Amino acid sequence: MQLVFLEQAAEELDHLNDPLYSRILKKTELLLRFPYLGVEMFDAFSGYRSLVADPYRIIYQVVEDRRIEIAFLFHTKRERKRR
């Protein structure tokens, strides 16, 4: 099993300092042993799973049981923009 951070997730990760950086890496490395650990997502994120490394939500997908792609890292405490 291969673990890959896609561009947006990698950029977000690069802006983090320890201990948060390490906490997210440990949580994502856990996926190598338990790839379906996260909760299934629906609607626009159908096919993705979600896992929390507080205060971040890790959005990922398992591709053909060979590769785990970390697509997004969202800070759960940031205010969402309202229109």
Secondary structure, DSSP 8 states (H G I E B T S, - for coil): -EEEE-HHHHHHHHT--TTHHHHHHHHHHHHHH-TT-SEE--GGGTT-EEEEETTEEEEEEEETTTEEEEEEEEETTS-----
